[in-house]
Amino acid sequence: MTKLLLLGAGKIGRAICKFLGHTGDYQITVADYSAEAVGKLSDVPNTSTRTLDVTNQAELRDAVEGQDAVISALSYMFNPLVAAACLKAGASYFDLTEDIETTKAVKKIAKSAKDGQIFMPQCGLAPGFTGIVGHHLAKKFDVIDSVLLRVGALPLYPTNALKYNLTWSTDGLINEYCNPCDAIHQGKNTEVLPLEGTEFFSIDGVRYEAFNTSGGLGTLCETLKNKANTLNYKTVRYPGHRDLAKFLVNELKLGERRKILKDILEKAIPITLQDVVLVFCTVTGQRNGQLVQISDARKIYHGIIHGEEWSAIQITTAAGICTALDLHIKGKLPAKGFVKQEEISLPQFLENRFGTYYELYNKTPIKVRPLDIVVEQS
């Protein structure tokens, strides 16, 4: 059995633990600073628990020692510490971060990786699965004009003014709304402002808005540098959300007081398991001498796995990182160093026992798959 240390027993960490524990292929140690949080996972098969302060280097080294792999489901700020500990212990490293600077730090650490040891950040939904889809579509073109990635985790029954419920890391959400956003514009890698570039569209009769947010592209700007004329990522919300978010972040200047913003959001906005994850990726370019467009659209809903109800964001995020780990253990990824999400092919991802959740819980009424529906442009 593969020995795995899972750091973080929050919303996503719990899903990762249960998905992997029930396979019988992983011996998991789940660690968190909260004894109450890890206690909820004590009955998961093939799982042991411990409390851990990751800022205590001695405790962290002890926890990582002897592990084959480590998954960090912690807030992004702790990940460089964990990656450094993995390097010394010879364990492969995976995380869910959307934070660009954290990924740069992990990439630097990965330069000293040992044989058989990989460092693979950004393994969730966006960044993660979205980059895999975007890269898959882009490879179908002789010349790439635009790669547009639109993703959102939305409540099925919005009732508040923001038309939003908390579905994952509040720190990550604030990062997305406050930090500069990578993009490619007119063939040049650049940065654009968060909460700008608003657009509107409809799928299956439901109207949405989308706007710039940080981190969703992962390493795709690097991969498609000098290949795409346009590449951008926008978060999908119900109309009206962006204006209120901009009021909070910019006009009230809570983007400069993130602890206060986090406290407000977590005390005022409830979480929900009744959600839907919308993934809408579109690539336009030249193929066989014609200007064509190919799209991939998915609506992934909450569901029951191993007898427990999970939100759509838990399913998609946990499935992303479990798939990456599973492919590594089976020897299907590069054997050493920093690994990008888009180094996984889309068929390879969807055929995996965890990646298949993206198919099982996809209930798009009008299927825009199997990724080869082409609209000719005049």
C-alpha positions as CSV (number, residue, x, y, z in Angstrom):
1,M,0.0,0.0,0.0
2,T,1.1,3.6,-0.7
3,K,1.8,5.5,2.4
4,L,0.2,8.9,2.2
5,L,0.2,11.9,4.5
6,L,-2.9,14.1,4.1
7,L,-2.6,17.5,5.6
8,G,-5.9,19.3,6.3
9,A,-9.2,17.8,7.4
10,G,-11.5,20.6,6.2
11,K,-14.2,20.4,3.5
12,I,-11.9,19.2,0.7
13,G,-9.5,17.2,3.0
14,R,-12.4,15.1,4.3
15,A,-13.5,14.2,0.7
16,I,-9.9,13.3,-0.3
17,C,-9.5,11.1,2.7
18,K,-12.8,9.2,2.1
19,F,-12.3,8.8,-1.6
20,L,-8.7,7.4,-1.2
21,G,-9.3,5.4,2.0
22,H,-12.1,3.3,0.5
23,T,-9.9,2.1,-2.4
24,G,-7.8,-0.1,-0.1
25,D,-4.7,1.0,-2.0
26,Y,-3.6,3.8,0.3
27,Q,-2.5,3.8,4.0
28,I,-3.5,7.3,5.0
29,T,-2.4,9.5,7.9
30,V,-4.6,12.5,8.1
31,A,-3.3,15.4,10.1
32,D,-4.8,18.7,11.2
33,Y,-4.3,21.2,14.0
34,S,-7.9,20.5,15.0
35,A,-8.4,17.3,17.0
36,E,-12.1,17.7,16.3
37,A,-11.6,17.8,12.5
38,V,-9.4,14.7,12.4
39,G,-11.6,12.9,14.8
40,K,-14.4,12.9,12.2
41,L,-12.2,10.8,10.0
42,S,-11.1,8.2,12.5
43,D,-13.6,5.6,11.1
44,V,-12.4,5.9,7.4
45,P,-10.9,2.6,6.2
46,N,-7.0,2.4,6.1
47,T,-6.8,5.8,7.9
48,S,-5.0,6.9,11.1
49,T,-5.2,10.4,12.5
50,R,-2.9,12.9,14.4
51,T,-3.0,16.5,15.4
52,L,-0.2,18.6,13.9
53,D,1.0,22.2,13.8
54,V,2.7,22.5,10.4
55,T,4.5,25.6,11.4
56,N,6.4,23.5,13.9
57,Q,9.3,22.2,11.7
58,A,10.1,19.2,14.0
59,E,6.5,18.1,14.1
60,L,6.2,18.5,10.3
61,R,9.4,16.6,9.6
62,D,8.3,13.7,11.8
63,A,4.9,13.5,10.0
64,V,6.4,13.5,6.5
65,E,9.2,11.0,7.3
66,G,8.6,7.6,5.7
67,Q,5.7,8.7,3.5
68,D,5.6,8.0,-0.2
69,A,3.5,11.0,-0.9
70,V,2.0,14.1,0.8
71,I,-1.2,15.9,-0.1
72,S,-1.6,19.4,1.2
73,A,-5.3,20.5,1.6
74,L,-4.1,23.4,3.7
75,S,-4.4,27.1,3.1
76,Y,-1.9,28.2,0.4
77,M,0.3,30.0,2.9
78,F,1.5,26.8,4.5
79,N,2.4,25.0,1.3
80,P,6.0,26.1,0.8
81,L,6.8,24.8,4.3
82,V,5.3,21.4,3.4
83,A,7.0,21.2,0.0
84,A,10.4,21.9,1.6
85,A,9.8,19.1,4.2
86,C,8.8,16.7,1.4
87,L,12.0,17.5,-0.5
88,K,14.1,16.5,2.5
89,A,12.1,13.3,3.2
90,G,12.0,12.2,-0.5
91,A,8.2,12.2,-0.6
92,S,6.2,13.4,-3.6
93,Y,4.1,16.5,-3.1
94,F,0.6,17.5,-4.3
95,D,-1.5,20.6,-3.4
96,L,-4.6,22.5,-4.4
97,T,-3.3,26.0,-4.4
98,E,-4.5,28.8,-6.7
99,D,-1.9,31.2,-5.4
100,I,0.6,32.1,-8.1
101,E,3.5,33.0,-5.7
102,T,3.1,29.7,-3.8
103,T,3.4,27.7,-7.0
104,K,6.5,29.6,-7.9
105,A,8.0,28.7,-4.6
106,V,7.1,25.0,-5.0
107,K,8.6,25.0,-8.5
108,K,11.9,26.3,-7.2
109,I,11.9,23.6,-4.5
110,A,11.2,21.0,-7.2
111,K,14.5,21.7,-9.0
112,S,16.2,19.6,-6.3
113,A,13.8,16.7,-6.5
114,K,15.2,13.1,-6.2
115,D,14.5,10.4,-8.7
116,G,10.9,9.2,-8.4
117,Q,9.9,12.4,-6.5
118,I,7.5,14.9,-8.1
119,F,6.1,18.2,-7.0
120,M,2.6,18.8,-8.5
121,P,0.7,21.9,-7.2
122,Q,-2.6,23.2,-8.5
123,C,-4.3,19.8,-8.7
124,G,-8.0,20.8,-8.1
125,L,-10.7,22.1,-10.3
126,A,-9.3,25.5,-11.4
127,P,-6.4,25.4,-11.5
128,G,-6.3,21.7,-12.3
129,F,-9.0,20.0,-14.4
130,T,-9.8,23.2,-16.3
131,G,-6.2,23.5,-17.6
132,I,-6.3,19.9,-18.7
133,V,-9.5,20.5,-20.7
134,G,-8.1,23.8,-22.2
135,H,-4.9,22.2,-23.2
136,H,-6.7,19.2,-24.7
137,L,-8.8,21.4,-26.9
138,A,-5.9,23.7,-27.9
139,K,-3.9,20.7,-29.2
140,K,-6.6,20.1,-31.8
141,F,-5.7,23.3,-33.7
142,D,-2.9,24.1,-36.2
143,V,-3.0,27.8,-35.1
144,I,-4.6,28.9,-31.8
145,D,-6.5,32.1,-31.7
146,S,-8.3,32.1,-28.3
147,V,-8.6,29.8,-25.3
148,L,-11.4,31.0,-23.0
149,L,-11.9,29.1,-19.7
150,R,-15.0,29.9,-17.6
151,V,-15.6,28.1,-14.3
152,G,-17.8,28.6,-11.3
153,A,-19.0,26.8,-8.2
154,L,-22.6,28.1,-7.6
155,P,-25.4,27.4,-5.2
156,L,-28.4,25.8,-6.7
157,Y,-30.8,28.0,-4.7
158,P,-29.2,31.4,-4.2
159,T,-31.1,33.5,-1.6
160,N,-28.8,36.4,-0.6
161,A,-27.8,39.6,-2.4
162,L,-24.4,38.1,-3.5
163,K,-26.3,35.0,-4.9
164,Y,-23.5,33.0,-3.5
165,N,-22.7,30.5,-0.7
166,L,-19.3,29.5,0.6
167,T,-18.2,26.2,-1.0
168,W,-14.4,26.0,-0.3
169,S,-11.5,27.9,1.1
170,T,-12.3,31.5,2.0
171,D,-8.6,32.4,1.8
172,G,-8.6,31.1,-1.7
173,L,-11.7,33.0,-2.7
174,I,-10.3,36.2,-1.4
175,N,-7.0,35.6,-3.3
176,E,-9.0,35.1,-6.5
177,Y,-10.8,38.4,-6.1
178,C,-7.8,40.5,-5.0
179,N,-4.6,39.3,-6.8
180,P,-3.5,40.1,-10.3
181,C,-4.6,37.6,-13.0
182,D,-2.3,35.9,-15.6
183,A,-3.5,36.1,-19.2
184,I,-2.2,36.2,-22.8
185,H,-3.4,39.2,-24.8
186,Q,-2.4,39.8,-28.4
187,G,0.2,37.0,-28.2
188,K,1.9,38.5,-25.1
189,N,1.9,37.2,-21.6
190,T,0.4,39.8,-19.3
191,E,-1.5,40.5,-16.1
192,V,-5.1,41.8,-15.9
193,L,-7.0,43.2,-12.9
194,P,-9.3,41.0,-10.9
195,L,-13.1,41.7,-10.9
196,E,-12.8,43.3,-14.3
197,G,-13.7,42.1,-17.9
198,T,-17.3,41.3,-17.0
199,E,-19.2,39.3,-19.7
200,F,-22.6,37.6,-19.7
201,F,-23.8,34.3,-21.3
202,S,-26.5,31.7,-20.9
203,I,-26.4,27.9,-20.8
204,D,-29.5,25.8,-20.7
205,G,-31.6,28.9,-20.2
206,V,-29.7,30.1,-17.1
207,R,-28.0,33.5,-17.3
208,Y,-24.5,33.9,-15.8
209,E,-21.8,36.6,-15.6
210,A,-18.0,36.0,-15.6
211,F,-15.1,38.2,-14.7
212,N,-11.4,38.0,-14.2
213,T,-10.1,36.2,-11.1
214,S,-6.6,35.1,-10.1
215,G,-4.9,31.7,-10.3
216,G,-7.4,29.7,-12.4
217,L,-5.0,29.2,-15.3
218,G,-2.3,27.5,-13.3
219,T,0.7,27.0,-15.6
220,L,-1.3,27.3,-18.9
221,C,0.1,30.7,-19.7
222,E,3.6,29.3,-19.6
223,T,2.6,26.2,-21.7
224,L,0.8,28.2,-24.4
225,K,3.3,31.1,-24.5
226,N,4.0,32.0,-28.2
227,K,1.2,29.6,-29.2
228,A,-2.1,31.4,-28.4
229,N,-3.1,34.9,-29.3
230,T,-5.6,35.1,-26.4
231,L,-5.8,33.1,-23.2
232,N,-7.9,34.1,-20.2
233,Y,-9.8,32.6,-17.2
234,K,-12.9,34.0,-15.6
235,T,-15.0,33.0,-12.7
236,V,-18.7,32.4,-13.3
237,R,-21.3,33.8,-10.9
238,Y,-25.0,34.7,-11.1
239,P,-25.5,38.3,-12.4
240,G,-25.0,41.0,-9.8
241,H,-22.4,39.2,-7.7
242,R,-19.4,40.9,-9.3
243,D,-20.7,44.4,-8.5
244,L,-21.1,43.6,-4.9
245,A,-17.8,41.9,-4.7
246,K,-16.1,44.9,-6.2
247,F,-17.8,47.1,-3.7
248,L,-16.5,45.1,-0.8
249,V,-13.0,44.5,-2.2
250,N,-12.2,47.9,-3.8
251,E,-14.6,50.6,-2.6
252,L,-14.6,49.5,1.0
253,K,-10.9,48.6,0.6
254,L,-11.4,45.2,2.3
255,G,-9.0,43.8,-0.3
256,E,-6.4,45.6,1.8
257,R,-7.8,44.2,5.0
258,R,-8.2,40.5,4.1
259,K,-8.6,39.2,7.7
260,I,-11.6,41.5,8.1
261,L,-13.1,40.4,4.8
262,K,-12.6,36.7,5.7
263,D,-14.4,37.3,9.0
264,I,-17.3,39.0,7.4
265,L,-17.7,36.3,4.7
266,E,-17.5,33.4,7.1
267,K,-19.9,34.9,9.6
268,A,-22.5,36.2,7.0
269,I,-22.4,33.7,4.1
270,P,-23.5,30.1,4.9
271,I,-22.0,27.0,3.3
272,T,-24.1,24.7,1.2
273,L,-23.9,21.1,-0.2
274,Q,-26.5,21.9,-2.8
275,D,-24.3,23.3,-5.5
276,V,-23.3,23.0,-9.1
277,V,-19.9,23.3,-10.7
278,L,-20.0,24.9,-14.2
279,V,-17.1,24.3,-16.5
280,F,-17.2,26.0,-19.9
281,C,-14.1,26.0,-22.1
282,T,-14.0,27.3,-25.7
283,V,-11.0,27.3,-28.1
284,T,-11.0,29.0,-31.5
285,G,-8.4,28.8,-34.2
286,Q,-7.3,27.5,-37.6
287,R,-7.7,23.8,-38.4
288,N,-7.2,22.3,-41.8
289,G,-7.4,25.8,-43.3
290,Q,-10.7,26.7,-41.6
291,L,-11.5,29.0,-38.7
292,V,-13.3,26.7,-36.2
293,Q,-14.4,26.6,-32.6
294,I,-14.6,23.7,-30.2
295,S,-16.2,23.8,-26.8
296,D,-16.5,21.6,-23.7
297,A,-19.4,22.3,-21.3
298,R,-20.1,20.5,-18.1
299,K,-22.5,21.0,-15.1
300,I,-21.4,18.8,-12.3
301,Y,-23.8,18.4,-9.4
302,H,-23.6,17.3,-5.8
303,G,-24.1,13.6,-5.1
304,I,-23.6,10.6,-2.7
305,I,-20.3,8.7,-2.7
306,H,-19.6,6.0,-0.2
307,G,-22.9,6.6,1.5
308,E,-22.2,10.3,2.2
309,E,-23.5,13.5,0.4
310,W,-20.7,15.7,-1.1
311,S,-21.0,19.1,-2.7
312,A,-20.1,19.4,-6.3
313,I,-17.0,21.5,-5.4
314,Q,-15.9,18.8,-3.0
315,I,-16.3,16.1,-5.7
316,T,-14.5,18.0,-8.4
317,T,-11.7,19.3,-6.3
318,A,-11.0,16.1,-4.5
319,A,-11.3,14.0,-7.7
320,G,-8.7,16.3,-9.3
321,I,-6.0,15.7,-6.8
322,C,-6.8,12.0,-6.2
323,T,-6.5,11.4,-10.0
324,A,-3.1,13.2,-10.1
325,L,-1.8,11.1,-7.1
326,D,-3.2,7.9,-8.6
327,L,-1.6,8.4,-11.9
328,H,1.7,9.2,-10.3
329,I,1.6,6.0,-8.2
330,K,0.8,4.0,-11.3
331,G,3.8,5.5,-13.1
332,K,1.8,7.4,-15.7
333,L,3.3,10.8,-15.0
334,P,6.9,12.2,-15.4
335,A,9.1,10.5,-12.9
336,K,10.9,13.5,-11.4
337,G,10.6,17.2,-10.6
338,F,7.9,19.8,-11.2
339,V,4.8,18.4,-13.0
340,K,2.1,20.6,-14.7
341,Q,-1.5,19.7,-14.6
342,E,-1.7,19.8,-18.4
343,E,0.8,17.1,-18.6
344,I,-2.2,14.8,-17.9
345,S,-4.2,14.1,-21.0
346,L,-8.0,14.6,-20.8
347,P,-8.8,10.9,-21.8
348,Q,-6.2,9.7,-19.2
349,F,-7.9,11.9,-16.5
350,L,-11.4,10.8,-17.3
351,E,-10.5,7.1,-17.5
352,N,-9.1,7.2,-13.9
353,R,-11.3,5.8,-11.2
354,F,-11.5,9.3,-9.6
355,G,-11.5,11.4,-12.7
356,T,-14.6,9.5,-13.8
357,Y,-16.6,11.4,-11.2
358,Y,-16.5,14.3,-13.7
359,E,-18.6,12.1,-16.0
360,L,-20.8,10.4,-13.4
361,Y,-22.0,13.6,-11.8
362,N,-22.2,15.7,-15.1
363,K,-25.8,16.4,-15.8
364,T,-25.5,18.9,-18.6
365,P,-28.9,18.7,-20.4
366,I,-27.4,19.7,-23.7
367,K,-24.1,17.8,-24.0
368,V,-21.3,19.8,-25.7
369,R,-19.1,16.7,-25.7
370,P,-17.3,14.5,-26.9
371,L,-15.2,17.6,-27.5
372,D,-15.3,17.4,-31.3
373,I,-18.4,19.5,-32.0
374,V,-17.1,22.1,-34.4
375,V,-18.8,25.4,-35.4
376,E,-17.4,26.8,-38.6
377,Q,-16.9,30.6,-38.6
378,S,-17.5,32.7,-41.7
